Amino acid sequence: MIHEFKYKGKAHLAKPLSKLMTEFIREYDLPIDYLDFIIPMPLHKTRLREREFNQAEALSRHIATEFNKNLAPQALIRHRLTRTQTELPINKRFLNVKESFSVAASYDLRNKNVLLVDDVLTTGATSSEAAHTMKNAGANIVFVLTLAN
């Protein structure tokens, strides 16, 4: 199902897949009340054209609605096109995404608590780099939630 959602343009799967995530948040009593923003993992504009929609944003939209949280899909920008992580050995993945994100000037993340949402986590290289970027912009806490790993 995740493969169909991510690579086959099956956007309608966002709702049932995000339901798994919202149930996880509730079951494990994650600190959703303390979040200022929910930020989806951004795609580079080239990758967005290939995939037709941002899967992380689709998941985030349902999560934000379910918990009445601010969704900030433009807060984090992927300004550098990187190779697909699945093509790389683990030791090359961190280098591949290094310095590929920035925080939009219109967003002030200072002292904010953020939930970064992505579809799949393998090594954590992408989410780690994105979280690092937000922390450097002043974010207080960056939580990461993924559909699968």
C-alpha positions, 0 to 999 in steps of 0.5 A, a space after each residue: 500500500 505504501 509503495 502504491 501511495 508513494 510511487 503510483 500516485 494513489 493519493 486516496 490512500 493518504 486518509 487510511 494511511 494517516 489514520 494509522 499515524 493518528 492512532 499511533 499518536 493516541 495510543 502512545 500518548 505522543 505530546 501532540 498538544 505541545 506542537 506549534 506546527 506540523 511540517 511535512 517533509 518537502 520534496 524538491 520541485 523536480 521530484 514533486 513533478 515526478 510524483 504528482 503530489 507530496 505524500 508527506 504533505 498529504 499525510 500531514 494534512 490529515 494529521 493536522 486536521 485530526 488534532 486541530 494543529 497548524 499545518 506549515 507545508 511551506 516552512 521547510 524548503 528542499 532547495 537542492 535536488 538529491 539522488 533518491 536515497 534508495 539508490 545509495 548505500 547507507 554510508 552515502 545517504 547522510 552526505 547526499 542530503 547534507 545542506 539540502 534544506 532551508 527554512 522559509 524566511 516567512 516562518 519563525 521557528 524560534 522556540 517552536 515545537 515541530 512535528 516533521 512528518 514523512 512517509 518512510 524512514 530508512 536510515 534517518 538521514 533525510 529526517 535528521 538533516 531536516 531536523 538539524 536545519 530547523 533546530 539551526 533556525 531556532 526550533 525548540 523540539 523537532 519530533 519526527 513521525 513516519 508512516 513506516 521504517 
